[in-house]
Amino acid sequence: MKKISQSIFILLIVLFQVKHSYSQDDAAIAAIAAVGLAAGTVAAIDQAEEQLELYATNYILREYSNLKGFEVKVLNYDASTMKDLSMVNCVIFGFNEYDTKTGDRMKNEIFIIFNSYGWENQYGTDFNQNIYVKMDRDQWNYLLKKYYSIASPLILNDDNSMPVYEYVGSDLKSANIVGVEKIKNPKSKTYFDYYKKTKDTFNFRNQYELKNSGLWINYKKKIGFPFYNKVNGDTYFLDDFDNNFKIVYNENRLGFFLNKTKELVQIRKNVIKKITDFLN
């Protein structure tokens, strides 16, 4: 089912269930997110974003009572991929605290709401299956480093920085270079490709190309961080991240496996870049 069709279907279910729901406030985010996707006009989407921001604001005011000033704005109201057929919606907000003494805006952060549709309790549909995550730049960049590292047999540096490798060849001469790392490639001369670690480290402000074969600073010369070779679309690599979720790598898509609902939601590549640019 295409994502837009799925959203319209969800919208019809949600709007029907809201008036019968045990908690209409908790139902709101599911309905609003579906409206934003199904609506065909800019005005309708703007209104949906305003409602989402109000929902997030209410949650932050309720749960972060120590805050004295903040700003929250929708970065993306449906971050999941077109191939993601799960019943989980992911809404991402830009979040900033304010210094109330100076009025200055402080560091950029993100606030994510994962909403899982279709859960039922004795009262009908239960929309309390929401997960709320707030992350700053260091947390997000560490998540990305870990995400890319699970797509590769190579490991992060001791300080958790992303190492940069240079391709040296796939022949026996390359295999005998001191300190080379090998990645299996059945089509190469020795069944492996060989890489030498450089002194450089990866910076998320660098220009790079994200390919199925790796994260490349120079794609032609294969300088960057190589991934496993020839991994098909049915292969998943994963690792624990925190109490909320595991991170999953699949076809260059960042996946969150939600521990609370036991569901996977996958995020589009352009959304990953949007978040990274906002935080960095």
C-alpha positions in Angstrom: 0.0 0.0 0.0 1.5 3.4 -0.9 2.2 5.8 2.0 -0.4 8.4 1.0 -3.2 5.7 0.6 -2.2 4.3 4.0 -2.5 7.7 5.5 -5.9 8.3 4.1 -7.0 4.9 5.4 -5.5 5.7 8.9 -7.2 9.1 8.8 -10.7 7.6 8.3 -10.1 5.1 11.1 -8.7 7.8 13.5 -11.4 10.4 12.9 -14.0 7.7 13.5 -12.4 6.5 16.6 -11.5 9.9 18.2 -15.0 10.6 19.4 -15.2 7.1 21.0 -11.7 7.2 22.4 -10.9 7.0 26.1 -8.5 9.9 25.7 -9.2 12.4 22.9 -6.1 14.4 23.7 -3.8 11.4 23.1 -5.7 10.6 19.9 -5.1 14.1 18.5 -1.5 13.5 17.3 -2.5 10.5 15.2 -5.4 12.3 13.6 -3.4 15.5 12.9 -0.5 13.6 11.4 -2.8 11.7 9.1 -4.6 15.0 8.1 -1.3 16.6 7.2 -0.4 13.7 4.9 -3.8 13.3 3.3 -4.6 16.9 2.7 -3.9 18.3 -0.7 -3.6 22.0 0.2 -0.9 24.1 1.7 -3.4 25.7 4.1 -4.5 22.3 5.4 -0.9 21.2 6.0 0.0 24.5 7.7 -3.0 24.0 10.0 -2.0 20.4 10.7 1.6 21.6 11.6 0.2 24.2 14.0 -1.8 21.6 15.7 1.2 19.3 16.0 3.2 22.1 17.4 0.5 22.8 20.0 0.4 19.1 20.9 4.2 19.1 21.4 4.1 22.4 23.3 1.5 21.0 25.7 3.6 17.8 26.3 6.8 19.9 26.9 5.0 22.2 29.3 3.7 19.2 31.2 6.8 17.1 31.3 9.7 19.6 31.4 8.5 21.9 34.2 12.0 23.3 34.8 12.1 25.1 31.4 11.7 28.9 31.5 11.7 29.5 27.8 11.7 27.4 24.6 10.7 27.2 21.0 9.3 24.2 19.1 8.6 23.9 15.4 7.8 21.1 13.0 10.8 20.0 10.9 9.0 17.1 9.3 5.5 15.7 10.0 6.0 12.3 8.3 9.6 11.2 8.3 9.1 7.6 7.4 10.0 6.2 4.0 7.6 5.3 1.2 8.6 1.7 1.6 7.7 1.7 5.3 4.3 0.0 5.7 4.4 0.0 9.5 1.6 1.7 11.4 4.0 4.0 13.1 4.2 7.7 12.3 7.2 9.8 13.2 7.0 13.6 13.7 10.2 15.6 14.2 10.4 19.0 15.7 13.2 21.5 16.0 13.5 22.5 19.7 15.4 25.3 21.3 15.7 26.5 24.9 16.0 30.2 25.6 18.3 32.0 28.1 15.7 34.1 30.0 18.4 36.5 31.3 19.6 37.5 27.8 16.7 36.4 25.6 19.2 34.4 23.5 18.3 31.2 21.8 20.5 28.3 23.0 21.7 25.2 21.1 19.5 23.4 18.6 17.9 20.2 19.6 15.3 17.9 18.2 12.1 16.5 19.7 10.7 13.4 18.2 7.2 11.8 18.7 6.7 8.2 17.5 3.0 7.4 17.3 1.8 3.9 16.8 -1.7 3.5 15.4 -4.3 0.8 16.1 -3.6 -0.3 19.6 -6.8 -1.3 21.5 -7.8 -1.6 25.1 -11.1 -2.3 26.9 -12.2 1.2 25.9 -11.5 0.8 22.2 -8.5 2.4 20.4 -5.7 3.3 22.7 -3.6 6.2 21.5 -1.3 6.3 24.5 1.3 4.3 22.5 3.5 7.4 22.0 7.2 7.6 22.5 8.9 11.0 23.1 12.6 11.6 22.5 14.6 14.8 22.9 18.2 14.8 21.5 20.9 17.4 21.2 23.7 17.5 18.5 26.1 15.2 20.3 23.5 12.6 20.9 22.3 12.7 17.3 25.8 12.6 15.8 26.7 9.7 18.1 23.5 7.9 16.9 24.5 8.5 13.2 28.0 7.2 13.9 26.7 4.1 15.5 24.1 3.7 12.7 26.8 3.9 10.0 29.1 1.6 11.9 26.6 -1.2 12.0 26.6 -1.2 8.2 30.3 -1.9 8.2 32.7 -4.5 9.6 35.0 -1.6 10.5 34.7 0.0 13.9 34.7 3.5 15.3 37.8 5.1 16.8 38.4 4.8 20.5 37.0 8.3 21.0 33.8 7.3 19.0 34.9 9.5 16.0 34.2 8.2 12.5 37.4 7.0 10.9 38.2 7.6 7.2 39.6 4.8 5.0 41.2 4.8 1.6 40.8 1.9 -0.9 44.1 0.4 -1.8 43.1 -2.5 -4.1 41.8 -6.0 -4.3 44.9 -8.0 -5.3 47.5 -10.0 -3.3 49.9 -7.0 -3.2 47.2 -5.0 -1.5 46.5 -7.8 0.9 50.1 -7.7 2.1 50.1 -4.0 3.1 50.7 -3.6 6.8 47.6 -2.5 8.7 45.0 -3.0 5.9 41.5 -3.9 6.7 39.5 -6.2 4.4 35.9 -6.3 3.4 34.4 -9.3 1.6 33.8 -8.8 -2.1 33.1 -12.0 -4.1 33.8 -10.2 -7.4 37.3 -9.0 -6.5 40.5 -10.8 -7.4 41.2 -12.1 -3.9 37.5 -12.2 -2.7 38.2 -9.1 -0.6 38.7 -5.4 -1.0 41.4 -3.8 1.1 41.4 -0.5 2.9 44.0 1.5 4.8 42.9 3.7 7.7 44.0 7.3 7.3 44.7 9.9 10.0 41.5 11.8 9.1 38.2 11.5 10.9 34.7 12.0 9.6 32.9 15.3 10.4 29.2 15.5 9.7 29.7 19.0 8.3 31.9 17.5 5.5 30.5 17.1 2.0 29.9 13.4 1.4 28.0 11.0 -0.8 25.9 8.3 0.8 26.0 5.2 -1.4 25.0 1.6 -0.8 28.7 0.8 -0.8 29.6 3.4 1.9 29.8 7.0 3.1 32.3 8.6 0.7 34.2 11.8 0.9 35.6 11.0 -2.5 33.5 8.3 -4.2 35.8 7.8 -7.3 38.9 7.1 -5.2 36.8 5.3 -2.5 37.9 7.5 0.3 35.5 7.4 3.2 33.8 4.8 5.3 33.0 1.6 3.4 30.0 -0.6 4.1 29.4 -4.3 3.7 29.4 -5.2 -0.1 26.4 -6.2 -2.0 23.9 -6.3 0.8 20.3 -6.9 -0.5 17.2 -5.1 0.6 16.1 -7.9 2.9 19.2 -7.6 5.1 19.1 -5.7 8.4 21.9 -4.7 10.8 21.0 -3.5 14.2 22.3 -2.5 17.6 20.9 -1.3 20.9 20.9 2.5 21.4 18.9 3.3 24.6 15.8 2.3 26.5 13.5 3.7 23.8 14.8 1.9 20.7 17.3 -0.1 18.8 18.8 1.4 15.6 18.5 -0.5 12.4 20.4 -0.2 9.1 18.7 -1.3 5.9 19.3 0.0 2.4 20.7 3.3 3.6 17.6 3.8 5.7 17.8 4.7 9.4 15.4 2.5 11.3 14.1 2.8 14.9 12.9 -0.5 16.4 10.6 0.8 19.3 11.1 -1.2 22.4 7.7 -0.2 23.8 5.5 -1.3 20.9 8.0 -3.8 19.2 7.6 -2.1 15.8 10.1 -0.8 13.2 9.8 2.6 11.6 12.3 3.7 8.9 13.4 7.3 8.2 14.0 8.8 4.8 17.6 9.9 3.8 16.6 13.5 3.1 15.1 13.7 6.6 18.3 12.4 8.2 20.2 15.2 6.3 17.7 17.8 7.4 18.0 16.9 11.0 21.9 16.7 10.8 22.0 20.2 9.1 19.7 21.7 11.7 21.7 20.4 14.7 25.2 21.0 13.2 
